[in-house]
């Protein structure tokens, strides 16, 4: 039985877990948060969370206090098991719990009888020198009693650091938390699916507005993801950076009003043609104006200002420095980077080294120095997007 101090500690953890599970909708953050809270709640040294995907379990979150894995800032070469898969069958502990829906509370994983329907894989311990002993594995059931995943806790520790079995009194509480977590996971997955469908709709509308070819779709995906990465490294909140991701694909919607003879001209534009082309910023802002939606208002700002330059020589308003909205300054760099690294009807794609030299030379002139520095910080992520959506 738990004493008063333990009961008070449990109530505090349960309160925090309940608030966290109802307020966090980012799926990856939610999964890490579930492991953190349940691990601390049970005094577990390590914990993992598996998500059911078809006939496999995906290793979605993992923490190990002794090895420093998944806790606090991680070095670039830190081992990661995220997104590894194991089959759902009776051979593994997590697979068994997912398949049967039963709880496993093991005193020592190394002492499982040979004739048990499940066995412990010692591969991780042998590789890292870790010693897995007590384990608690709990199914995550949603309101329809479907098992969505498995929470796995390892090595409950006493105050003096000794590994002890997981308390039976804790077991039922972890089952309740796992059920709460399953409902939150359901909601987070639904939110993610809605966001993905929403973003896909935005891409399709933007493509329709510019209607050209497949290169347009890839351009929109690249530059919008570049914009989000830059926004994050500039210091924007995740929510604001995500808004930039959603708003930036509409940056060239004003090209609806530009004749194809100018838009697709395979060569330099005349001065008059250039003036006509530049009106796409004002046309886009007009198309997107008058809405109460924050998304469309940010889209309007981006459409109007993504060709402004930090030194005041851009168009259509000739704004300078901080007078240019930050969203416009971010998309300006993302759009130019993608234009330079992509093939166009009037030019080939330039090599990355040349592009970086050109962009770096425009720091403080075309581009906000702070935005360039954010771009530089997130460059590896930008390269990942570049390679993922290459023409």
N, C-alpha and C positions, 0 to 999 in steps of 0.2 A: 504493500500500500504506500502511496505517496504521502509525505509529510506536508505540513502547511506551506513551508518554503518552496518545496517542489511544485505544489499545486498553484501557488501564486506565480511562479516562473512559467508554468504551463499556460495559465490564463493570459499572461502577457504575450507569450509567443503566439497563442491562438488568435488573440486580438490583432496582432500585427499581420499574421498570415491572412486573416479574413479581409482586412483592409487592402493588403497588397494584391490579393487575388481578384478583388473587385475593381481595382483602379488601374492595373497594368494590362494593356491590350497589345503591346509589342510582343510577338510570340517568342523570340529568342530571349528577351529580357525576362519574360514570364517564366520560362523554363529554368533559367539560372536562379531566379528568385525562389521558385518552389524548392529547388535542391538546397539553397542556402538556408531557408527558413526551417525546413524539415530536418536538415542535418544538425542545425543548432538546437532545435527543439528536442532532439533525441540524443544530443551529445555525441553524434557520430563523427568519426574522423574523416570519413569519405562518403560520397554519395553520387549516384548517377540517376539519370532519367531517360527512359526509352519511350519513343513514340511509335505506336503501331501504324504501319503503312503497308496495307495489303497483307501479304503473308510473311512480312519481315518486321523486325523491330529496328528503328533507327536510334543510334546512340546520340541523343540530342543535347545533353548537358552532363558535365562531370566535374567534380571537385574532390580534391584530396589535400587535407590540411598538412599532413606529414610531408608530402612531396611538393607542396606549394602549387598544385595544379588547380587552375580555375578559380583561384582566390587572389584578389588584388591584381595589379598590373602584371601581365605575363610577358616574359622575354620572347623575342621573335622566334627562337628555336625551341620554345616550350612544346612538349608533346601534346597532341590533341587527338581525341577520339571522336570528336563531334562528326556526325554524318557517316560514321561506319555503320554497317548493318549486320544483324545476325538473324538467322531464320527463326520463325516461331515454331518450335517443336519441343518435345519433352526432354531433350538432351541438356539444354542450358538452364540455368536457374531462372533467368528473366523470361525465357521462352516458356518454361513450365508454368510460371505464375500467370503469364498472359494467356496461355492456352486453357488453363484450368480455372483461373480466377481465384485461386487459393493464395493465402498468405504463407510465406516461408519465414520462420524465425529460427535461425541456426546458431548454435553455441560456438561451433568451430567448423568452418567450411572445409577444412582438411580432413574432418572426421565423418564425412557423409558415407554411409554404408555403400558398399559396392553394388548391392542389388537395388538401390534407390532408382526411381525413374528419371532422376536428374543428377548431374554431376557438376562440380566446380572446376572451371578452367584455370589452372595455375599460371598460365602464360604471362599475364601482366606482372604477377608477383616475381616470377623468375627473371623477367626483363628489368624490373626496377629495384628489386631487393625488398619490396614491400611484403608485409605478412598480413594477409586477410584472415580474420578470425571470425568474430561474430558478424552475422548478416541478418538484415530484415528486408524482405522484398514484399511489396504491397501493390496490388493491381489498382489502376486508376479507372474507376467505373463512372460513366456519366449517368444522367437521369434515366436513360433507357437501359441501364445495366450493361452497356457495352463496354468492354475493356479497351480504353484508348491508349494505354501505355502502362509502364511499370516504374515505380520508384524503388531504387535499390540503395540501402544504407549499409555502411561497413564500419565495424569496430566502434561500438559504443564505448566511451571512456569514462571512468570515474574521475573524481576531482584530483586524484594523485596521478592521473595519466594511465592507469591500468586498464587494459581492455577487458570489458565485462559483457555478458549477454545483454541483449536488448530487453528492457523491462516489459513484462507482459501487460502492465497497466498502460504503457505507452502504445502498445500494438493497436488497440482499438481506436485510440486518438489519431494515430497515423493513418489508419484506414479511413476515418472521417475526413481528415485533411486531404487525402488522396482523392476522395470523391469530390470535395470542393474544387480541388485542382483540376479534375477532369472536366467539370462544368466550365471553369475559367478557360481551360484549353479549348474546349468546344467553341466558346465565344470568341477567343483569340483567333482560332483558325477560320471562323466565319468572317470576322473582321478583316483578316488578311485576304480572304477570297474576294470579299466585296471591294477592298482597295485595289486588288489586282485587276478585277473586272472594270472598276472605275478608270484606272490608268489606261487599260487597254482601249476603253471607249474614247478617252481623250486622244490617244495616239491615232485611232481610226478617224476621228473627226478632224484632227490636224492634217492627216494624210489626205482626207477628202477635200479639205479646204485648199491645199496646195496641189491637188491631185497630179502626181507626176509618175513615180515609179517606186520600186522596192528600195532604192537608195534613200528616198525620202524617209521611209519608215525606220531604217537603220540609223539615219542621221538623227531623227527625233529621239530614239532610244538612247543613243550615245550621249548627245548633248544634254538631255534632261538628267541622266545619271551623273554626268560630269558636274552639272550644276549642283546637284544634291551633295556630292562629295565635297565640292569647294565650300558650299554653305556650311556644312558640318565643321570643316577644318577652320573656317573663318570664325567660328564660335556660336553659330546659330544653334538653337535647341533642335532636338530631333524632329519635333512637330513642325517647326518653321522650315527646316531643311526639306522635310517631306512635302510641305506646301510648295516649295520651289520646284521640287521634282514634278509635281502635278501641274503647275502653272507654266513651266518653261516650254513644253511642247507647242504651245499656242503662240510662240514668239513671232512666227512668220505668217500668221493667219491672214494678215493684210495683203499677202501676195495674190489673194483672190482677185484683187482689183488691178493687178499688173498683167498686161497683155503677154501671151506666150512668146511673141516675137522678141520681146525684151528679156523676159525671164529666162528663156532657153537659148538666147543668142550665144553661139560658140565663138566668142571673141570679145574684145573690149567694147564697152558701151560708149556711145557718143555722150557729150555733155547733157543734151536734152534727155536722152534715154536714162542717164544716171539720175537726173532729177526726178523722172517718173518712177524709177525703181525705188528711190528713197522715200517716196510717199507711202510705201507699204507699212511703215511704222505708224503713221497717223491713221491710215485706213484700219489697221489692226486694232489700234486703241479705240477707234470709233465703234467697230464691230463688238468689242468686248465691254464697252462702257454701259453705265446705267443699271448694273446689277447690284443686288444686296449681298451677293455671294463673295466671301473673302477670296476664294479661289479665283473667280473671274476678275476681281479687282487687282489681284497680284498679276494675273495674266495680262491685264490691260497695261499695267505699269511696265512689265517686261516687254510687251510688244512695242510700246512707245519708246523705251529708253535703251534697248539692247545695242543700238548703234551709236550711243553717246560715247565720247572718249574722255578719259580722266583729265586731259589737258584742255578740254573745252572745244576741240576741233571736230567733234562728231555731229551727228544730226538726229532728229529734226530740230531740236531746241538749242543746241550748242551749250548744253549744261556742262558744269565743271566740277571735278572732285566730288565732295560729299553731297553736292546738289543733285547728283545722279542717284536715284534710289539704289540701295545696295543690291536688290534683286537684278536690276538692270546691269550693274557693274559685274555681277557674277556671271550672268548669262552671256555678256559680251565676251568674256574670256573663253567660256565653254564653247560658244558658237564659233569663234575664230579658230580655236584649237581643232575643232572637228572639221571645219572648212579646209584648213591647211593640210590635215592628214587624210583627207578624202578626195577621191576623184570627182571632178566636176566637168560639165560639158565644155568648159573653157580652159581646163588645166588638169594635169595629172596630180596624183597624191604625192605630197612631199615626204621625205624621210623624217623620222621622228627627231633625229639630231638637228636637222635644219630647222624644223618647226620650233623646237625649244630655243634655239638661238634667236630666231625671229621674235618669239613671244617675250623672251627675257630682255631683248633690246627695246621692247615697247613698255617695259615696266615703268610706271610713272608718267608715261605719255598716253598711250591708248588705254592701258590697264591700271587699275587701282593697285598700288604696291601691296597693300594688305591682302587683296584678293589673289594677286599672283603668288604671294607667300603661302596662302591657304591651298592654292592649286599645287604648289611645289610639295607641301607636306603630304597631300593626298595623292601624289603622282602614281604610286604603285597601284592604288585602287583604280585610278583613272586608266592606267594601262590594262588592268584586268577587264574593265568595261570595253575598252578599245579592241581588245582581242576577242571578247565574247561576241561583239556585234560588228565584226569587220565585214566589209563589202566582199 
